Amino acid sequence: RSQSDQDKENPARAGQTDFSLVLSRKSVFCEVSFRRMVNPAVLAVLTLPHIFYWYVWTRSREFMNICKQLGNADPVFAMSRFSFVLRALQIIVMTAVVFPNLAEDLAALRAWQVLAGAVLAAVGQYLNYHVFKKLGMDGVYYGFKLGKTVPWVHDWVFDNLHHPQYTGTVMTIACLAVLLPRQDIIIYVVFWAFCYVFTTLVENGNTLQSFSKSKAASKASR
């Protein structure tokens, strides 16, 4: 007997088959749509800085040795310069691939988008500014792991946030999704935010223990 005859005798089976076909087609459609929306090159450049941060954090002595071999370079300065290059690469790729018509997109913005985006960016950069002001380059670029003496900071903005710099950066990134709420941009923003979550988890490996000890010592000395 044919498949259609069997389906007529068993309507439940026919319904199940139709439902499976629908799910299969939707799955293929979603996969194709995702591939069209997301560019692997963009995901790669968003990930690169965090791979570098992971490397310096977990292989700090090895990184210091590389800097020593390259003309005895200051490892903190070398990390800051290389991080700058990676961020510049992010901007170049994002502008070329994700924002090819940036001028037209910005011209079509509504007032509430501009306001919300400006608030997110302003608060985010406010946090970043205070982190750099409190820690300096040595504190921001893993100086205490690269042979520098970096005092722990316990007051604002570190008294309420464990990672104010990353919080501020994620808020700044989020303004992209507010200004240009396309599906691909939202995907990139979420992925980018998870990259910072990954770096936070890497740094939390022993930073919180050191912070707790330093805070306890500070209280005991008062």
matplotlib code that plots the C-alpha trace (Angstrom):
import matplotlib.pyplot as plt

x = [0.0, 1.0, 2.0, -1.2, -3.4, -1.7, -2.2, -5.9, -6.3, -4.3, -5.1, -3.0, 0.1, -0.6, -0.9, 2.3, 4.1, 2.8, 3.9, 7.4, 7.7, 6.7, 9.3, 11.9, 11.2, 11.2, 14.5, 16.1, 14.6, 15.9, 19.3, 19.5, 18.1, 20.7, 23.5, 22.4, 22.1, 25.3, 28.7, 31.4, 34.1, 32.2, 31.8, 35.6, 36.7, 34.3, 35.9, 39.6, 40.1, 38.6, 40.8, 43.8, 42.6, 42.2, 45.7, 47.3, 45.3, 46.1, 49.6, 50.9, 54.5, 54.6, 53.3, 55.9, 58.7, 57.4, 57.5, 61.0, 62.2, 60.6, 63.0, 62.2, 58.8, 56.6, 54.0, 51.2, 52.0, 52.2, 48.8, 47.2, 48.5, 47.5, 44.1, 43.8, 44.6, 42.0, 39.3, 40.2, 39.8, 36.4, 35.3, 36.6, 34.9, 31.7, 31.5, 32.2, 30.0, 27.2, 26.8, 27.3, 24.6, 25.3, 24.5, 21.1, 20.3, 21.2, 19.1, 16.1, 16.4, 13.5, 13.8, 13.3, 16.0, 18.5, 17.6, 17.8, 21.0, 22.6, 21.7, 23.1, 26.3, 26.7, 26.3, 28.6, 31.3, 30.9, 31.7, 34.6, 36.0, 36.0, 37.6, 40.5, 40.7, 40.9, 43.1, 45.1, 46.7, 48.4, 45.2, 43.1, 45.5, 46.3, 49.2, 49.1, 49.5, 52.3, 54.8, 53.2, 52.2, 48.6, 46.7, 43.2, 40.4, 37.3, 35.4, 33.1, 32.7, 34.0, 32.0, 28.8, 30.1, 32.7, 33.3, 32.3, 34.4, 32.8, 29.3, 30.0, 31.2, 28.2, 25.9, 27.7, 27.4, 23.7, 23.0, 23.7, 20.7, 18.6, 19.7, 19.6, 17.3, 17.9, 17.9, 21.6, 22.7, 20.8, 22.5, 25.9, 25.2, 24.1, 27.1, 29.4, 27.9, 28.5, 32.1, 32.5, 30.6, 33.2, 36.1, 34.4, 34.2, 37.9, 39.0, 36.7, 38.9, 41.1, 40.3, 37.4, 39.5, 42.3, 39.8, 38.2, 41.6, 42.5, 39.2, 39.5, 43.1, 41.9, 39.2, 41.6, 44.0, 41.4]
y = [0.0, 3.6, 6.0, 8.0, 5.0, 4.3, 7.9, 7.7, 4.7, 6.4, 10.1, 10.6, 9.3, 11.6, 14.6, 13.6, 13.3, 16.7, 18.3, 16.7, 18.1, 21.6, 21.5, 20.3, 23.0, 25.7, 24.4, 24.6, 28.1, 29.4, 27.9, 29.6, 32.9, 32.9, 32.2, 35.1, 37.5, 36.6, 37.1, 34.8, 37.6, 39.9, 37.2, 36.5, 40.1, 40.5, 37.4, 38.2, 40.7, 38.4, 35.5, 37.9, 38.9, 35.3, 34.6, 37.4, 36.6, 32.9, 33.0, 36.3, 35.1, 33.8, 37.1, 39.0, 36.8, 37.6, 41.3, 40.9, 39.2, 42.0, 44.7, 44.5, 46.2, 47.1, 44.4, 46.7, 49.1, 46.3, 44.9, 48.3, 48.9, 45.4, 45.8, 49.1, 47.4, 44.7, 47.3, 49.3, 46.1, 45.6, 49.1, 48.7, 45.3, 46.4, 49.6, 47.8, 44.7, 45.7, 49.4, 49.8, 52.5, 54.1, 57.7, 56.7, 54.6, 57.5, 59.9, 57.7, 57.6, 58.6, 60.9, 58.2, 56.1, 59.0, 59.7, 56.1, 55.4, 58.6, 57.7, 54.2, 55.5, 58.3, 56.1, 53.5, 55.9, 57.5, 54.2, 53.6, 57.1, 56.5, 53.1, 54.6, 57.5, 55.2, 52.5, 54.1, 52.1, 49.6, 48.7, 48.4, 46.4, 43.6, 45.4, 43.3, 40.2, 41.7, 42.8, 46.1, 47.2, 48.1, 49.1, 47.8, 50.3, 49.9, 53.1, 54.3, 52.8, 49.5, 49.5, 48.5, 46.8, 44.1, 44.9, 48.5, 48.8, 45.8, 47.0, 50.3, 48.8, 46.5, 49.5, 51.4, 48.4, 48.0, 51.5, 50.0, 47.7, 50.7, 53.0, 50.3, 47.5, 45.1, 41.4, 41.0, 43.9, 42.5, 39.1, 40.8, 42.9, 39.8, 37.8, 40.8, 41.1, 37.4, 37.8, 40.3, 37.8, 35.2, 37.6, 38.4, 34.8, 34.3, 37.2, 36.1, 33.0, 34.6, 38.4, 38.1, 36.2, 38.8, 41.6, 40.0, 39.6, 43.2, 44.6, 42.6, 43.9, 47.4, 47.2, 45.6, 48.5, 51.1]
z = [0.0, -0.6, 2.1, 1.5, 2.0, 5.3, 6.4, 5.5, 7.8, 10.6, 10.7, 13.9, 12.1, 9.1, 11.4, 13.1, 9.7, 8.6, 11.9, 11.5, 8.0, 9.2, 12.0, 9.6, 7.1, 9.8, 11.1, 7.6, 7.1, 10.4, 9.8, 6.3, 7.7, 10.5, 8.1, 5.9, 8.9, 10.7, 9.2, 10.6, 10.1, 12.4, 15.1, 14.8, 15.3, 18.2, 19.8, 19.1, 22.0, 24.5, 23.4, 23.8, 27.3, 28.2, 27.0, 29.0, 32.1, 32.1, 30.5, 32.0, 32.4, 28.9, 27.6, 29.7, 28.2, 24.7, 25.5, 26.8, 23.6, 21.6, 22.7, 26.5, 25.9, 28.8, 28.9, 30.1, 27.3, 24.8, 25.9, 25.7, 22.1, 20.9, 22.5, 20.6, 17.3, 17.9, 18.8, 15.7, 13.6, 15.2, 14.2, 10.6, 10.1, 11.8, 9.7, 6.4, 7.0, 9.5, 8.8, 5.0, 4.9, 8.3, 7.2, 5.9, 9.0, 11.3, 9.3, 9.9, 13.6, 15.8, 18.8, 21.4, 19.9, 20.0, 23.6, 24.8, 22.9, 24.2, 27.8, 27.5, 25.9, 28.4, 31.5, 30.0, 29.2, 32.6, 34.2, 31.9, 32.6, 36.3, 36.0, 34.0, 36.4, 39.5, 38.1, 35.4, 32.5, 34.9, 36.6, 33.5, 31.5, 34.0, 35.6, 38.8, 36.6, 34.6, 37.3, 38.3, 41.8, 41.5, 44.7, 45.1, 44.9, 47.1, 46.6, 43.8, 41.2, 42.6, 45.8, 44.0, 40.8, 40.5, 36.8, 36.2, 33.1, 31.4, 32.6, 31.0, 27.8, 27.5, 28.0, 25.3, 22.9, 23.8, 22.4, 18.9, 19.3, 20.3, 17.5, 14.8, 16.0, 13.1, 13.7, 12.7, 15.0, 17.9, 17.4, 17.3, 20.4, 22.4, 21.2, 22.0, 25.5, 26.1, 25.1, 28.0, 30.3, 29.3, 30.2, 33.5, 34.4, 33.5, 35.6, 38.5, 38.9, 41.5, 41.4, 43.9, 46.4, 46.2, 46.4, 49.6, 51.2, 50.4, 51.7, 54.9, 55.4, 54.7, 57.3, 59.9, 59.5, 60.3]

ax = plt.figure().add_subplot(projection="3d")
ax.plot(x, y, z, "-o")
ax.set_aspect("equal")
plt.show()
